[in-house]
Amino acid sequence: MQTAYFHRAYWNYENNLGIAKIHYPALGIFALLFENGTPITNVNFLDKQEFSYYWQKYQKQGITLHLGMRVGIDTELTKVIEKENVFKFPDINLEIKLDNNTRHFRSLDGEWTEFEDDVFVEYQPCDSLIDVK
């Protein structure tokens, strides 16, 4: 079984929403905004202002996103099923598709959305929750 690291980098457990980073060798490291367990949009996690934007957006709604620093709670291994340039992450309701040099994502029953301003970061294991780039 293949696995990826799922790191809830900025998360609110009560509302099951926030920004999570996924670490997987074939895809590198990327971040997505999830709401109610559904991927909504990709996030450039190298841009601190983009993180700040989402933190402020939810703060205005009375929802606090907590920095994910608890090993074993904010990170977990999640199953990956890889088939013909499509990577299914069934435990986190996510599929990623590689199409030439572009990446697309969707929930398991959703429509494909192209990554916007896609930043490719080479894979590294999620062994530090302090500064994972």
BAVEXPA-436057 format. One line per field, with one value per residue (C-alpha): residue number from 1; residue in one letter; z, y, x. Coordinates in pm, whole numbers, plus 50000, padded with zeros to 5 digits. Layout:
residues N
nr c(NUM ...)
rest c(A ...)
up c(Z ...)
north c(Y ...)
east c(X ...)
END
This chain:
residues 133
nr c(1 2 3 4 5 6 7 8 9 10 11 12 13 14 15 16 17 18 19 20 21 22 23 24 25 26 27 28 29 30 31 32 33 34 35 36 37 38 39 40 41 42 43 44 45 46 47 48 49 50 51 52 53 54 55 56 57 58 59 60 61 62 63 64 65 66 67 68 69 70 71 72 73 74 75 76 77 78 79 80 81 82 83 84 85 86 87 88 89 90 91 92 93 94 95 96 97 98 99 100 101 102 103 104 105 106 107 108 109 110 111 112 113 114 115 116 117 118 119 120 121 122 123 124 125 126 127 128 129 130 131 132 133)
rest c(M Q T A Y F H R A Y W N Y E N N L G I A K I H Y P A L G I F A L L F E N G T P I T N V N F L D K Q E F S Y Y W Q K Y Q K Q G I T L H L G M R V G I D T E L T K V I E K E N V F K F P D I N L E I K L D N N T R H F R S L D G E W T E F E D D V F V E Y Q P C D S L I D V K)
up c(50000 49911 50159 50173 50465 50534 50751 50882 50877 50976 51087 51280 51390 51500 51151 50965 50761 50699 50499 50472 50305 50130 50092 49825 49621 49275 49339 49568 49843 49781 49994 49962 50144 50272 50391 50549 50436 50070 49878 49765 49619 49617 49838 49776 50115 50035 50039 50401 50288 50128 50458 50634 50394 50481 50853 50852 50635 50883 51187 51064 51060 51420 51319 51440 51237 51468 51368 51324 51547 51720 51582 51544 51561 51298 51071 50953 50682 50427 50163 49797 49497 49182 48837 48502 48627 48872 49243 49466 49839 49955 50327 50265 49980 49721 49372 49187 48812 48622 48270 48079 48305 48493 48806 48870 49186 49288 49565 49499 49342 49212 48895 48806 48895 48771 49035 49024 49050 49103 49294 49270 49574 49573 49805 50157 50436 50686 50971 51096 51169 51233 50884 50609 50267)
north c(50000 50346 50630 51007 51244 51456 51756 51980 52293 52541 52361 52386 52039 52143 52268 52019 52294 52455 52428 52092 52000 51669 51515 51245 51158 51158 51490 51677 51889 52087 52251 52263 52444 52201 52290 52019 51765 51872 52022 52375 52537 52495 52725 52851 52759 52939 53269 53369 53633 53366 53173 53500 53569 53244 53278 53625 53512 53243 53457 53709 53422 53335 53028 53002 52802 52645 52589 52214 52131 51808 51502 51211 51437 51706 51466 51122 50875 50841 50574 50653 50461 50550 50462 50620 50970 50983 50969 50885 50967 50798 50872 51249 51273 51382 51294 51455 51421 51499 51619 51714 51978 52075 51934 51911 51816 51720 51555 51188 51276 51626 51797 51852 52193 52307 52416 52797 52953 52602 52591 52262 52180 51863 51588 51575 51355 51546 51499 51859 52050 52375 52479 52234 52376)
east c(50000 50128 50088 50125 50162 49853 49946 49668 49884 49609 49296 48972 48863 48513 48429 48652 48812 49146 49464 49634 49962 50000 50348 50374 50687 50523 50346 50585 50433 50114 49848 49472 49195 48932 48580 48365 48624 48600 48895 48803 49115 49490 49698 50051 50195 50522 50332 50270 50019 49803 49794 49714 49428 49253 49326 49165 48872 48773 48855 48594 48342 48432 48636 48994 49244 49502 49862 49913 50208 50096 50273 50033 49727 49785 49973 49873 49958 49683 49634 49715 49586 49780 49647 49744 49839 49547 49622 49328 49343 49020 49070 49073 48818 49073 49194 49486 49538 49858 49784 50100 50257 49942 49782 49409 49221 48870 48677 48603 48267 48346 48460 48825 48972 49312 49561 49588 49934 50066 50392 50578 50787 50996 50886 51021 50887 50676 50922 50917 50601 50782 50893 50804 50888)
END
